Structures are given as C-alpha cells and as structure tokens.
Amino acid sequence: MSLNKTTLAILYLLIAIVLFDAMGLLIKHLSADYSAAELSAYRNIFGLVPAGLVLWRSTDWHRKGRILKLRQWRLALFRGAILTCAQLSFYMSLGLLSFATASTITYANALFLVALAVPLLGEKVGFMRWCAVLIGFAGVVLVVGPGRDTFSNAALLPLFAAFCYALVGVSARMMDADVPTALINLYSSIIAAIGAFVLVPLLGGFSPLGSPGDLISIAGMGAFGGTAVLLLITSYRMADQSDLAPFSYFGIPIAFVLGWVFYDEAPWSELFPGAALIIFGGLMIIWRERRLRLDHTTTSSEI
C-alpha cells in the first residue's frame, strides 16, 4: 500500500521525534560523566554531516550556482550563537530534571514564536492567538512549578532553551528569501559547533572517554540527532507545516513513556495539567493560523 505525501511526511516527523528523544536519553545518560558543553560539541560535529548532505541535495542551491557566501552573515552568526545557548541549556536540563519534564517545557517554543514574531517580524497577532499564547504559558508555569515544594531553578533551563529555539526559528524568517534553507541550516550547524568547542575549555575542558560504551553512546547521540534532522527537514518539505505541527505534540507522551521505561520516572504531578494546557495552547495557534491561511486563499481566489 502506497502512502500519500502528507501521510509519509507525518510518518517521517514521528520517527524524527522518537529519534530526538532517543538522543535526549543518551544525553541524559552521558551527562553523569560529561558536561553539557562537551555533549553539545560532539552533537554539533555530527550535525555537520546531515546539514552538508541536505545542502548538497538542494536543487535550489545547485540551480543558483552553489553559492556559499551569505549577505546577512552577521545574522547567521547570531543564529548560530543562539543555537549554541539553546543546546547548552537544554542539555544541562536533561542532567538535572526528569526527562519528560525537561522535554515538555521546551514545547513552549511554539508560544515564544508567536510572541517574538510581533517585534521582530512586525506580524499582527489577534485576540485568539494571544489567548492561545496565554493558555500555553499558564501550562508552562504549572510544569515549571514556581512556589511548589519540588520547584528547582533547573526548570528555567529548558524554558530558556525554548526561547532560544524560537528566536532561531524567527530569525530564519529574517534571512533573504532567495537564500536556500539548507545553506542557512549549514551555517547554523558550523557556528554552533565552533561555539560549543569554545565553551568547553571555559566550562572545565574535555573529559577523557570513560569506556568504549561511552564512545558508542556519543556516536549514537550524533547519529540519532543527525538522522532526526534529515527526517524533519524532509517532512517539512513534503507537506505544509500546519498539517504537521499538531503531530509534533506527540513528543510529550513519547518522552513521558521513554523516561518511565529507561529511567523509572513518572512525574505525573509535575506534568499535568500543565502539559495539557501547553498542547491546547499550541493547537489553538495552529488552528488559527490555518484558518487565516484558508481565508486568505479564499479571498485571493475571489479576486
């Protein structure tokens, strides 16, 4: 039985989510012996491979003469630096929080995307989308848990990572329209790799590999993350983002199950009902944007 493009794109997205979570599990495992900066450096080195492959397979890049120079190189540097901060914060949180809690809080990036689009892109956000953002942030506050006995400052790390990931996403839309997405991604990967290697000596230096098993885990971390990036990019090139975005929230229950299976974590009281509000707020934003797109399409066809 053959699958249509949208169904296949959804399947690629779900596999990518599982692989990202598998990468996170390995990072959590390795964080007992290696710093977040070290793991970020290793991850970004492996990340150069899929970034280069995607660029090489980009017909748009080949058609435009395989240009590597960017006019907005300062913005590209900024994106890479922010990506380094996002990875460092998220990887640190994986070593300090339950796996599902750290992963769930990063889903606030969809809410930050809407909020940042106003000052940076000049977008007009209506009442419904602002309500969705507020509902989602209420969920984030419940998961982070300020004032709760179990509250930890470490819960702010994935929240900061979510903000940085959103800033990386919004700044990508500020790049020139004729620049291939694959080239932007390669610049980000290279700069993030350099940034991570600069941070390692400042944060204690590289640790000697503890065992061959650690080397296998590090290689697996890079392989899972790199393959996930390839699948994610492929899925978003095959279907509209609004068709795929709702399925990205499957990552929350998947992270919960994986954390329970591999680390015997079941943070029900930390995640719910906050996680449900994050999902609800995100889906409201997706629904509203899809309605606006359909209304615009209908209006254009009438004109």
C-alpha positions in Angstrom: 0.0 0.0 0.0 1.5 3.3 -1.1 1.2 6.4 1.2 0.4 9.9 0.0 2.9 12.6 0.6 1.3 14.1 3.6 0.9 10.8 5.4 4.5 9.9 4.6 5.6 13.3 5.9 3.7 12.7 9.2 5.4 9.3 9.5 8.9 10.9 9.0 8.0 13.6 11.6 7.0 11.0 14.2 10.2 9.0 13.6 12.2 12.2 13.9 10.5 12.9 17.3 11.4 9.4 18.5 15.0 9.8 17.4 15.3 13.2 19.0 14.0 11.7 22.2 16.5 8.8 21.8 19.2 11.4 21.5 18.0 13.1 24.7 18.0 9.8 26.6 21.7 9.3 25.6 22.5 12.9 26.6 20.9 12.3 30.0 22.8 9.1 30.4 26.1 10.7 29.4 25.6 13.8 31.5 26.7 12.0 34.6 30.3 11.9 33.3 30.4 14.7 30.6 29.4 18.4 30.7 26.6 19.8 28.6 29.2 21.8 26.6 31.1 18.6 25.7 28.0 16.8 24.6 26.9 19.9 22.6 30.3 20.0 20.9 30.1 16.3 20.0 26.5 16.7 18.8 27.3 19.6 16.5 30.2 17.8 14.9 27.9 15.0 13.9 25.3 17.6 12.9 27.5 18.9 10.2 27.0 15.7 8.2 23.3 15.9 7.7 23.5 19.7 7.2 26.0 19.2 4.4 24.0 16.4 2.9 20.8 18.4 2.8 22.7 21.3 1.2 24.3 19.1 -1.5 20.9 17.6 -2.3 19.2 21.0 -2.6 18.2 21.6 -6.2 17.6 25.3 -5.4 21.3 25.7 -4.2 22.7 23.9 -7.3 20.4 26.0 -9.6 21.7 29.2 -8.1 25.4 28.3 -8.7 26.3 26.6 -5.4 26.9 29.9 -3.6 28.2 29.6 -0.1 28.5 33.3 0.8 25.7 35.0 2.8 25.0 38.7 2.6 23.5 38.6 6.1 26.4 36.8 7.6 26.1 38.7 10.9 22.5 37.4 11.3 23.8 33.9 10.5 26.5 34.3 13.2 23.8 35.4 15.7 21.6 32.4 14.9 24.5 30.0 15.4 25.3 31.7 18.8 21.7 31.5 19.9 21.5 27.8 18.9 24.6 27.1 21.0 22.9 28.7 24.0 19.7 26.7 23.3 21.6 23.4 23.1 23.7 24.1 26.2 20.6 25.0 28.3 18.6 22.0 27.2 21.4 19.5 27.6 22.1 20.8 31.1 18.4 20.5 32.0 18.4 16.8 30.9 21.0 16.0 33.5 19.1 17.8 36.3 15.4 17.2 35.6 13.2 14.3 34.8 13.4 13.5 31.0 9.7 14.2 30.4 9.7 17.4 32.3 12.7 18.9 30.5 11.3 17.9 27.1 7.8 19.2 27.8 8.9 22.6 28.9 10.8 23.1 25.6 7.5 22.9 23.8 6.9 26.4 24.9 9.0 27.4 21.8 5.8 27.4 19.8 4.4 30.1 22.1 7.6 32.1 22.1 7.5 32.0 18.2 4.2 33.9 18.2 5.3 36.4 20.8 8.6 37.1 19.1 7.0 37.5 15.6 5.4 40.7 16.8 8.5 42.9 17.5 10.9 41.1 15.1 8.8 40.4 12.1 6.1 43.1 12.5 3.3 40.5 12.5 -0.1 41.4 13.8 -1.3 38.8 16.4 -5.1 38.8 17.0 -7.0 38.2 20.2 -7.4 34.5 19.6 -3.7 33.8 19.2 -2.8 35.9 22.2 -5.3 33.9 24.2 -3.7 30.7 23.0 -0.3 32.0 24.0 -1.5 32.9 27.5 -3.1 29.5 27.9 0.1 27.8 26.8 2.2 29.9 29.2 -0.1 29.1 32.0 0.7 25.4 31.3 4.4 26.2 31.2 4.1 27.9 34.6 2.3 24.8 36.1 5.0 22.5 34.8 7.9 24.7 35.9 6.2 25.0 39.3 7.4 28.2 41.0 6.3 28.2 44.6 5.9 24.4 44.6 8.0 22.4 47.1 9.6 20.5 44.2 10.5 23.6 42.3 14.1 23.8 41.1 15.9 26.6 39.3 16.9 24.0 36.8 13.4 24.1 35.4 14.2 27.5 34.0 16.9 26.0 31.7 14.6 24.3 29.3 12.4 27.4 29.3 15.4 29.5 28.3 16.2 26.8 25.7 12.7 27.1 24.3 13.0 30.9 24.0 16.4 30.5 22.2 15.0 27.8 19.8 12.1 30.1 19.0 14.5 33.0 18.4 16.5 30.8 16.0 13.2 30.0 14.1 12.0 33.6 13.9 15.5 34.8 12.8 15.5 32.3 9.9 12.5 34.1 8.5 14.5 37.4 8.6 17.0 35.9 6.2 16.9 36.9 2.5 14.1 34.9 0.7 16.5 33.7 -2.1 18.9 32.0 0.4 18.3 28.2 0.4 17.1 26.9 3.7 19.8 24.2 3.6 22.5 26.8 3.4 21.1 28.6 6.4 21.0 25.3 8.3 24.6 24.6 7.4 25.8 28.0 8.7 23.9 27.4 12.0 25.5 24.0 12.4 29.0 25.2 11.8 28.7 28.2 14.1 27.0 26.2 16.8 29.9 23.6 16.6 32.5 26.3 16.9 30.6 27.9 19.8 30.3 24.6 21.7 34.1 24.0 21.3 34.9 27.5 22.5 32.7 26.9 25.6 34.2 23.5 26.6 37.5 24.9 27.9 35.7 27.7 29.7 33.4 25.1 31.5 36.1 22.6 32.6 37.5 21.2 29.4 37.0 17.8 27.7 36.8 14.7 29.9 38.6 11.5 28.8 36.3 8.9 27.4 35.3 6.6 30.3 34.7 3.4 28.3 34.1 2.1 24.7 30.5 2.1 25.7 30.6 5.9 26.1 32.1 6.3 22.6 29.2 4.2 21.2 26.7 6.3 23.1 28.3 9.6 21.8 28.2 8.2 18.3 24.6 7.1 18.8 23.7 10.6 20.1 25.1 12.1 16.9 23.6 9.5 14.6 20.1 9.8 16.2 20.2 13.6 16.2 21.6 13.9 12.6 19.1 11.4 11.2 16.2 13.2 13.0 17.3 16.5 11.4 17.3 14.9 8.0 13.8 13.4 8.5 12.4 16.6 10.0 13.6 18.7 7.1 12.3 16.1 4.6 8.9 16.0 6.2 8.5 19.8 6.2 9.5 19.9 2.5 6.8 17.3 1.7 3.8 18.9 3.5 2.5 22.1 4.9 3.7 23.0 8.4 0.1 23.4 9.6 -0.6 19.8 8.6 2.4 18.5 10.5 2.6 20.8 13.6 -0.3 19.1 15.6 1.6 15.8 15.4 4.7 17.3 17.0 3.0 17.3 20.3 3.1 13.5 20.3 6.6 14.2 21.6 5.2 14.9 25.1 3.6 11.5 25.7 6.5 9.7 23.9 9.0 11.5 26.2 7.0 10.5 29.3 6.9 6.8 28.2 10.6 6.7 27.4 11.5 8.4 30.7 9.4 5.9 32.5 10.8 2.9 30.7 14.5 3.9 30.8 14.8 5.9 34.0 11.8 4.8 36.0 10.5 8.4 36.0 6.7 9.1 36.1 6.4 12.8 37.0 2.6 13.0 36.8 2.2 15.7 39.3 4.9 17.8 37.6 3.5 17.5 34.1 -0.3 17.6 34.4 -2.4 19.5 33.9 0.3 21.9 32.7 1.3 19.7 29.7 -2.3 19.6 28.5 -2.5 23.4 28.6 0.7 23.7 26.6 -0.7 21.3 24.0 -4.0 23.0 23.9 -2.5 26.5 23.5 -0.2 25.2 20.7 -3.1 23.6 18.9 -5.1 26.8 19.2 -2.3 28.7 17.5 -2.0 26.1 14.7 -5.8 26.1 14.2 -5.9 29.9 14.0 -3.0 30.2 11.5 -4.6 27.5 9.3 -7.9 29.4 9.3 -6.2 32.6 8.4 -4.4 30.8 5.5 -7.6 29.3 4.2 -9.4 32.7 4.5 -6.5 34.3 2.6 -6.6 31.6 -0.1 -10.4 32.0 -0.5 -10.1 35.8 -0.7 -7.3 35.6 -3.4 -9.3 33.2 -5.5 -12.3 35.5 -5.4 -10.2 38.4 -6.5 
